[in-house]
């Protein structure tokens, strides 16, 4: 049978087009599966509430409450918890406009940003290697890894997600810029496009910096890409230009990085000042030799956690030196890094070594700011969220090793099958670990409980959990935790004071007084302790002692508004109207918008039969708080006593409307006023 000849007019199929189509299908399939798996691994974070620093960044942040020009301007000129991250804070403001303080939208956006980053990581690796398998492996482990839970499940880690989004976008556009400005250097249209990509890269870099200062390493990563990009031209690409030669340290390449370095320097300076103003340096002091081992430990920590993500915690504390020595793992970490370096040096295969070096330096450049080269303050030596962007480099290195380890001859199908089974098991374990770890971030209470479980001597953990228990009115649990904090830190005056408050709420006045006495003994200028002790003395009707405590508090802080308010109340109770008026007058000077100050002063004027002044003060209180029931009620009665019956009726009717429980005792006064009109 003869083969049929193709018709001469039949168009020939382009094998490269078919190959590209197949590649696109594979990319779509891999990405879909990985995105679905990543979504499942992190889906339960949508059930989480606000936790940890979310109260500062979102819940109590009044700058995000309105998208006004004033607020936006303030966002771009303010620091938040020692960080300059205006785009991150602006994202909270946008969410607040649509969802208020419903945490679902905030967590949904975090998860969405993570999924977008998964897609960008894939295309970044694919644009560098042109290998779908390596790209899929890298993005798979980046997407589901438990070390990324802190970044995704914690609303306040939004800066990490946004910074990475723009960072990755900038790297992708930079690769496009380099390819168009070199391979097609003779085409004017390509030149204009390359300029477009260059400025787009610069813009994305700025956005990344405005999301988080960690993006200052971006110019170094650009140089790293310059080093790696020649590998693109050894691939079987249709547009491969064999005449292309790349000079990594050429003047032109260094020149185009200058704007990036200048911007990074400026933003870096801004963040140095923001860090100094926002975070007190509570880290222990270490010698230069110690700090070398701290750097080794921090660098090794993230590498090891990539393979063994156990013992995860929101805080990993600085080590405690015993007999002048760090714990043994800090010295072993230096040996671990030495072994890693030797293994890389021993690699003979040129492209594999280049891939690993690229991944290693990507990791080092992006992690450098947080591996304890310089103290960043605080009490943590490492933090899991710091690995989010750097892990792209580590997983890339591991992915290239995996790709080169596959046995590709037909006789080794069983061995390859075992590799795939092992890979499948690892993916399931990592996904399940991430899913379970998300639950820890459901609330601050659960989070602090996890920190305490991992760090039983964490005194601040007990203190913070106790504060949460107090806010939930679970005072016995709060007292237990405050007591544990005091046991670990005997001079913890804040814990004594807060335990006193919890005891006061349980009517345990004797225990509360002992706690306040101890807080004052430890810190004689502790104003809150004097105020709280004064409250107890007032409840015990020991008014002179209460006034003595408020006198001390006001002496320590002449602008202490609560001191004047509480002392004024006691003076009024003791019928020391002159002293009460003096206190309320100062209070109103300090807090002119405090409705209760005018109301209380009005009560004093009423007791002094100065009804006009009393009515005026009640009116000011109502102007400041239109639903101030007591102010309407007292003004109405004062107006009745002043024979201003019509106004009295209106105010007393309003008091009944706002508080129906007042009707039985006010209806008779209203009826009597109507008869007298």
C-alpha positions in Angstrom: 0.0 0.0 0.0 1.4 3.3 -1.0 1.6 6.3 1.3 -0.7 9.1 0.3 1.1 12.3 -0.7 0.1 15.5 0.9 -1.7 17.9 -1.3 0.8 20.6 -2.4 -1.4 23.4 -1.1 -1.8 21.8 2.4 -0.1 24.1 5.0 2.7 22.4 6.9 2.3 22.1 10.6 4.8 24.1 12.6 6.3 21.7 15.3 7.3 24.6 17.5 3.7 25.9 17.6 2.5 22.4 18.5 5.2 22.2 21.2 4.2 25.6 22.6 0.5 24.6 22.7 1.4 21.4 24.5 3.5 23.4 27.0 0.6 25.8 27.6 -1.7 22.9 28.3 0.7 21.4 30.8 1.3 24.8 32.5 -2.5 25.3 32.8 -2.9 21.8 34.2 -0.1 22.0 36.7 -1.0 25.5 37.9 -4.7 24.5 38.3 -3.8 21.5 40.4 -1.2 23.4 42.5 -3.6 26.3 43.1 -6.4 24.0 44.2 -4.0 22.1 46.6 -2.7 25.4 48.0 -6.2 26.7 48.5 -7.2 23.5 50.3 -4.1 23.6 52.5 -4.9 27.2 53.6 -8.7 27.3 53.3 -9.4 27.1 57.0 -7.5 30.3 57.6 -10.7 32.0 56.4 -12.3 31.0 59.7 -9.7 33.0 61.7 -10.2 36.2 63.5 -7.8 39.0 64.3 -4.7 38.0 66.3 -1.5 39.4 67.8 -0.6 42.8 66.3 -3.8 42.9 64.3 -5.3 45.2 67.0 -2.7 47.8 66.2 -2.5 47.4 62.5 -6.3 47.1 61.9 -8.7 46.9 64.8 -7.6 50.0 66.6 -6.0 51.8 63.7 -8.2 54.9 63.2 -6.2 55.9 60.1 -7.9 53.1 58.1 -11.4 54.1 59.1 -12.0 56.4 56.1 -10.5 56.7 52.6 -10.2 60.5 52.8 -7.4 62.6 51.5 -6.3 63.4 55.0 -6.2 59.7 56.1 -4.4 58.6 52.9 -1.8 61.3 53.4 -1.4 60.3 57.0 -0.9 56.6 56.0 1.9 57.6 53.6 3.6 59.8 56.2 3.3 57.5 59.3 5.0 54.5 60.8 3.1 51.5 62.2 4.8 49.3 64.7 8.2 50.6 63.6 7.5 50.0 59.9 7.0 52.2 56.9 4.5 50.2 54.8 1.9 52.6 53.4 0.6 50.4 50.6 -0.1 47.6 53.2 -1.9 50.0 55.5 -3.8 51.4 52.5 -5.0 47.9 51.6 -6.5 47.6 55.2 -8.3 50.9 54.6 -9.8 49.6 51.4 -11.0 46.5 53.1 -12.4 48.4 56.1 -14.5 50.5 53.7 -16.2 47.3 52.4 -16.2 45.0 55.4 -15.5 47.1 58.5 -13.9 44.8 61.0 -15.2 41.5 59.6 -12.0 39.4 59.5 -13.2 37.2 56.6 -12.4 39.7 53.9 -8.9 40.4 55.3 -8.1 36.7 55.4 -9.6 36.1 52.0 -7.4 38.8 50.5 -4.3 37.3 52.2 -5.1 33.9 50.7 -5.8 35.4 47.3 -2.5 37.3 47.4 -0.7 34.0 48.2 -2.3 32.3 45.3 -1.3 35.1 43.0 2.3 34.8 44.3 2.1 31.1 43.5 1.3 31.9 39.9 4.1 34.5 39.7 6.7 32.1 41.2 5.8 29.6 38.5 6.3 32.1 35.7 9.5 33.5 37.2 11.1 30.1 37.4 9.8 29.1 34.0 11.1 32.3 32.4 14.5 31.5 33.9 14.7 27.8 33.1 12.1 27.1 30.4 11.4 23.9 32.3 7.9 23.1 33.4 8.8 20.4 35.8 11.2 22.5 37.8 8.8 25.4 37.8 6.0 23.1 39.1 8.1 21.6 41.8 9.2 25.0 43.1 5.8 26.5 43.1 4.2 23.4 44.7 6.4 23.5 47.7 6.3 27.3 47.9 2.5 27.1 47.9 1.8 24.5 50.6 4.8 24.8 52.9 4.0 25.2 56.6 6.6 27.9 57.1 4.4 30.1 55.0 1.4 29.8 57.3 2.4 32.8 59.4 2.5 35.0 56.4 -0.9 33.8 55.0 -2.9 33.2 58.1 -1.9 36.4 59.9 -3.6 39.6 58.7 -0.6 41.7 59.9 1.7 39.8 57.6 0.0 41.3 54.6 3.2 43.3 54.0 5.0 40.1 53.2 2.4 39.1 50.6 2.2 42.5 48.9 5.9 43.0 48.9 6.5 39.6 47.3 3.7 40.2 44.8 5.4 43.3 43.4 8.9 41.9 43.9 8.2 38.8 41.7 6.3 41.0 39.2 9.4 43.2 39.0 11.7 40.3 38.4 9.6 38.9 35.6 9.4 42.3 33.8 13.2 42.7 34.3 13.8 39.4 32.5 11.6 40.6 29.7 13.6 43.8 29.6 16.9 42.0 29.4 15.7 39.6 26.7 14.3 42.3 24.5 17.2 44.7 25.0 19.9 42.1 24.1 18.6 39.3 21.9 16.7 41.7 19.7 19.0 44.6 20.1 18.8 45.6 16.4 15.1 46.0 16.3 13.9 49.5 17.3 10.4 48.2 18.3 12.0 45.8 20.7 14.1 48.6 22.1 11.1 50.7 22.9 9.4 47.7 24.5 12.6 47.0 26.6 12.5 50.6 27.9 8.8 50.1 28.8 9.7 46.9 30.8 12.6 48.7 32.5 10.4 51.4 33.9 7.7 48.9 34.8 10.3 47.0 36.7 11.3 50.2 38.5 7.7 51.0 39.3 7.0 47.5 40.7 10.2 47.7 42.8 8.9 51.0 44.4 5.5 49.3 45.1 7.3 46.5 46.7 9.3 48.8 48.9 6.2 50.7 49.9 4.7 47.4 51.0 7.7 46.3 53.1 11.2 47.5 53.4 12.6 44.0 52.9 12.5 44.7 49.2 15.7 46.8 49.4 17.5 43.6 48.3 15.8 43.8 44.9 18.8 45.4 43.0 21.1 42.5 44.2 18.6 40.0 42.9 18.7 41.8 39.5 22.4 41.4 39.4 21.9 37.7 40.3 19.5 37.4 37.3 22.1 39.0 35.1 24.5 36.2 36.2 21.9 33.5 35.5 20.3 34.7 32.3 22.9 33.4 29.9 21.5 29.9 30.7 18.4 30.9 28.7 20.4 31.0 25.5 21.7 27.5 25.8 18.1 26.2 25.5 16.4 25.2 22.2 14.5 28.5 21.8 13.3 29.7 18.5 14.6 33.2 19.1 18.0 32.0 20.3 20.7 34.4 19.1 24.0 32.4 19.0 26.0 35.7 18.7 24.7 36.9 22.0 27.4 37.3 24.7 26.7 38.4 28.2 29.1 40.4 30.4 27.8 40.2 33.9 29.9 43.1 35.2 29.6 45.3 32.2 29.2 49.1 32.8 25.9 49.1 31.0 24.4 46.5 33.3 25.7 48.2 36.4 24.5 51.6 35.2 20.9 50.5 34.8 20.9 49.3 38.5 21.8 52.8 39.9 18.2 54.1 40.1 17.3 50.9 42.0 20.1 51.2 44.5 19.4 54.9 45.1 15.7 54.3 45.8 16.6 51.3 48.0 19.0 53.5 50.0 16.3 56.3 50.5 13.6 53.9 51.6 16.2 52.0 53.8 17.0 55.3 55.6 13.3 56.0 56.2 12.8 52.5 57.6 15.9 52.8 59.9 14.2 55.8 61.5 10.8 54.1 61.7 12.4 51.1 63.3 14.1 53.2 66.0 10.9 55.1 66.8 8.6 52.1 66.8 10.4 49.2 68.4 12.5 49.2 71.6 15.6 47.1 71.4 14.9 44.4 74.0 17.3 41.9 72.5 20.2 40.7 74.7 23.7 41.9 74.0 26.1 39.5 72.3 29.8 39.7 71.5 31.0 39.8 67.9 32.0 36.1 68.1 28.6 35.2 69.5 26.9 37.2 66.7 28.8 35.2 64.0 27.2 32.0 65.4 23.8 33.8 65.7 24.1 34.5 61.9 25.0 30.9 61.2 22.1 29.7 63.3 19.6 32.0 61.7 20.8 31.1 58.2 20.7 27.4 59.0 17.3 27.6 60.8 15.3 28.4 57.7 17.2 25.8 55.6 16.5 23.0 58.1 12.9 24.1 58.5 12.4 23.7 54.8 13.0 20.0 55.2 11.8 19.5 58.8 9.0 22.0 59.5 8.5 20.9 63.1 8.3 23.0 66.3 6.8 25.9 64.5 6.0 28.9 66.7 5.1 32.6 66.3 8.2 33.4 68.4 11.7 31.8 68.4 13.6 33.5 71.2 17.2 34.5 71.6 19.4 31.9 73.3 20.3 32.1 77.0 24.1 31.8 77.5 25.2 29.3 80.2 28.7 29.7 81.6 29.4 32.2 78.9 28.5 29.7 76.1 25.6 29.6 73.6 23.6 26.4 73.2 25.4 23.7 71.3 23.1 24.0 68.2 24.5 27.5 67.5 28.0 26.1 67.1 26.8 23.1 65.1 25.0 25.4 62.7 28.4 26.8 61.6 29.6 23.3 60.8 26.3 22.6 59.0 26.8 25.6 56.7 30.4 24.6 56.1 29.2 21.2 54.9 26.6 22.8 52.6 29.2 25.0 51.1 31.6 22.1 50.5 28.9 20.0 48.9 28.1 22.9 46.5 31.8 23.3 45.6 32.1 19.5 44.9 29.3 19.6 42.3 30.9 18.9 38.9 28.0 19.5 36.6 28.2 23.1 35.5 24.5 23.9 34.9 23.5 22.2 38.1 26.1 24.1 40.1 24.9 27.3 38.5 21.3 26.5 39.4 22.2 25.8 43.0 24.3 28.9 43.3 21.5 31.0 41.9 19.0 29.5 44.4 21.5 29.9 47.3 22.3 33.5 46.6 18.7 34.3 46.0 18.0 33.0 49.5 21.0 34.8 51.0 20.2 38.2 49.4 16.6 38.1 50.4 17.2 36.8 54.0 20.2 39.0 54.8 18.4 41.7 56.6 16.9 39.3 59.2 19.7 36.8 60.0 21.1 38.8 62.9 24.0 40.5 61.1 22.7 43.6 62.9 20.3 43.6 65.9 16.7 44.4 64.8 15.4 44.7 68.4 12.7 42.6 69.9 13.1 39.2 71.5 13.1 36.9 68.5 16.1 35.5 66.7 14.1 34.1 63.8 10.6 34.4 62.5 8.8 32.1 60.1 7.3 34.9 58.0 10.9 36.0 57.1 11.3 32.9 55.0 8.4 33.6 52.6 10.3 35.3 49.7 13.8 33.7 50.4 12.3 30.2 50.2 11.8 30.7 46.5 15.6 30.5 46.1 15.9 27.4 48.4 13.1 25.5 46.8 14.6 26.4 43.3 17.9 24.8 44.4 16.1 21.7 45.7 14.0 21.5 42.6 16.9 21.5 40.3 18.6 18.8 42.3 15.4 16.7 42.1 15.1 17.2 38.4 18.7 16.1 37.9 18.2 13.1 40.2 15.5 11.6 38.1 16.5 8.4 36.3 15.4 8.8 32.7 16.1 5.5 31.1 13.4 3.0 30.4 14.8 0.4 32.9 14.4 2.7 35.9 10.6 3.2 35.9 10.3 1.5 39.3 12.8 3.8 40.8 11.1 6.9 39.3 7.8 5.6 40.6 9.2 5.3 44.1 10.5 8.9 43.8 7.0 10.0 42.8 5.4 8.1 45.7 7.8 9.7 48.1 7.0 13.1 46.6 3.3 12.5 46.9 3.7 11.6 50.6 5.8 14.7 51.3 3.1 16.9 49.6 0.3 15.3 51.7 2.3 15.7 55.0 3.2 19.4 54.3 -0.4 20.2 53.2 -1.8 18.6 56.4 0.8 20.4 58.6 -0.1 23.7 57.0 -3.9 23.1 57.5 -3.4 22.2 61.1 -1.0 25.1 61.7 -3.6 27.6 60.4 -5.8 26.8 63.4 -3.2 28.3 65.7 -3.8 31.7 64.2 -7.6 31.6 64.8 -7.3 34.1 67.7 -4.7 35.7 70.0 -5.8 33.4 72.9 -5.0 30.3 70.9 -1.9 31.8 69.5 -0.5 32.7 73.0 -1.4 29.3 74.3 0.6 27.8 71.5 3.6 30.1 72.3 3.4 29.1 75.9 3.3 25.4 75.1 6.4 25.8 72.9 8.1 28.2 75.4 7.0 27.4 79.0 9.2 30.1 80.4 7.7 32.9 78.2 6.6 35.4 80.9 5.1 37.8 78.4 3.0 35.0 76.9 1.3 34.3 80.2 0.8 38.1 80.7 -0.7 38.6 77.3 -3.0 35.6 77.6 -4.1 36.8 81.0 -5.0 40.2 79.6 -7.1 38.4 77.0 -8.8 36.3 79.7 -9.5 39.6 81.6 -11.1 41.1 78.5 -13.3 38.0 78.3 -14.2 38.4 82.1 -12.6 35.0 82.8 -10.9 36.4 85.9 -9.8 33.2 87.6 -7.9 32.1 84.5 -6.4 35.6 84.2 -5.2 35.5 87.8 -3.5 32.1 87.2 -1.6 33.4 84.2 -0.6 36.7 85.9 0.6 34.6 88.8 2.7 32.5 86.4 4.1 35.6 84.8 5.1 36.9 88.2 6.7 33.6 89.1 8.9 33.8 86.0 9.5 37.5 86.5 9.3 38.5 90.1 9.5 42.3 89.4 6.8 42.2 86.8 4.9 45.3 88.2 2.4 45.3 85.2 1.4 41.8 86.1 0.9 42.7 89.8 -1.2 45.7 88.8 -3.4 43.7 86.3 -3.8 40.8 88.7 -5.0 43.4 91.2 -7.6 44.5 88.7 -8.8 40.9 88.2 -9.0 40.4 92.0 -10.9 43.6 92.3 -13.5 42.4 89.7 -13.9 39.2 91.8 -14.4 41.5 94.9 -11.2 40.2 96.5 -10.2 43.6 97.8 -7.6 42.4 100.2 -5.7 40.4 97.5 -6.1 43.3 95.1 -4.6 45.8 97.6 -1.6 43.5 98.1 -1.0 43.4 94.4 -1.3 47.2 94.0 1.0 47.7 97.0 3.6 45.3 95.4 3.4 47.1 92.0 4.0 50.5 93.7 6.8 49.0 95.8 8.6 47.8 92.6 7.7 51.0 90.6 7.0 53.9 92.9 6.0 56.2 90.0 3.4 53.6 88.6 0.4 55.9 88.1 -2.1 53.2 87.2 -1.4 51.3 90.4 -2.2 54.5 92.5 -5.4 55.0 90.4 -6.5 51.4 90.8 -5.8 51.4 94.6 -7.7 54.6 94.9 -10.7 52.9 93.3 -10.6 50.1 95.9 -10.3 52.6 98.8 -13.3 54.4 97.3 -15.3 51.2 97.3 -14.2 50.5 100.9 -15.3 54.1 101.7 -11.8 55.0 102.8 -12.1 58.2 100.9 -9.1 60.0 102.5 -6.8 57.2 101.4 -8.3 57.3 97.9 -7.7 61.0 97.7 -4.1 60.5 98.9 -3.5 58.1 96.0 -5.0 60.4 93.4 -2.9 63.3 94.8 0.3 61.2 94.2 -0.9 60.2 90.7 -1.6 63.8 89.8 1.7 65.0 91.3 3.5 62.4 89.1 1.6 63.5 86.1 -0.1 67.0 86.3 -2.0 66.2 83.1 -3.5 62.9 84.4 -7.1 63.4 83.4 -8.5 60.2 85.1 -6.9 61.4 88.4 -8.8 64.7 88.3 -12.0 62.9 87.3 -11.8 60.3 90.1 -10.7 62.8 92.8 -13.4 65.2 91.7 -16.0 62.5 92.1 -14.8 61.7 95.6 -14.7 65.4 96.6 -18.3 65.7 95.4 -19.3 62.7 97.4 -17.7 64.3 100.5 -19.5 67.5 99.6 -16.2 69.3 99.1 -17.7 71.1 96.2 -14.9 73.7 95.9 -12.4 70.9 95.5 -14.7 69.0 93.1 -15.2 72.1 90.9 -11.5 72.7 90.8 -10.8 69.1 89.7 -13.6 69.2 87.0 -12.4 72.5 85.7 -8.9 71.1 85.1 -10.4 68.0 83.6 -12.4 70.0 81.1 -9.2 71.9 80.1 -7.4 68.7 79.5 -10.4 66.8 77.9 -12.7 69.4 76.4 -14.7 66.8 74.5 -15.3 64.5 77.5 -19.1 64.5 78.0 -18.9 63.0 81.5 -16.7 65.9 82.7 -19.5 68.4 82.0 -22.1 66.1 83.4 -20.3 65.7 86.7 -19.6 69.4 87.0 -23.3 70.0 86.3 -24.2 67.7 89.2 -22.0 69.8 91.5 -23.6 73.0 90.3 -27.0 71.4 90.9 -26.1 70.5 94.4 -24.9 74.1 94.9 -28.3 75.3 93.6 -26.6 77.0 90.7 -29.3 75.7 88.3 -28.4 77.9 85.3 -24.8 76.6 85.3 -26.0 73.0 85.9 -28.4 73.2 82.9 -25.6 74.7 80.7 -23.2 71.9 81.6 -25.8 69.2 81.0 -26.5 70.7 77.6 -22.8 70.6 76.7 -22.7 66.9 77.8 -25.7 66.2 75.5 -24.1 68.1 72.6 -21.1 65.8 72.9 -23.2 62.7 73.4 -26.7 62.9 72.0 -27.8 59.7 73.8 -26.6 60.6 77.3 -29.6 59.4 79.3 -28.4 60.7 82.7 -27.8 64.2 81.2 -31.3 64.4 79.8 -32.8 63.1 83.1 -30.8 65.5 85.4 -31.3 68.5 83.1 -35.1 67.7 83.0 -35.3 67.6 86.8 -33.2 70.7 87.2 -35.4 72.5 84.7 -38.5 71.3 86.6 -36.9 72.7 89.8 -36.2 76.0 87.9 -39.9 76.0 86.8 -38.9 75.6 83.1 -41.7 73.1 82.7 -41.9 72.8 78.9 -38.1 72.1 78.6 -38.3 69.7 81.5 -41.1 67.7 79.9 -39.1 67.4 76.6 -35.9 66.3 78.4 -37.7 63.8 80.6 -39.6 62.3 77.7 -36.2 61.9 75.9 -34.8 60.2 79.0 -37.8 57.8 78.9 -37.3 57.2 75.1 -33.6 56.4 75.6 -34.2 54.4 78.8 -37.7 53.0 79.1 -36.9 51.7 82.6 -37.0 55.3 83.8 -40.7 55.8 82.9 -42.2 54.7 86.1 -40.3 57.2 88.2 -40.4 60.1 85.7 -44.0 59.9 84.4 -45.3 61.5 87.7 -42.9 64.4 87.4 -43.9 64.9 83.7 -47.6 64.9 84.6 -47.0 67.3 87.4 -45.0 69.7 85.1 -47.9 69.6 82.6 -50.4 70.6 85.3 -48.2 73.5 86.4 -47.7 74.9 82.9 
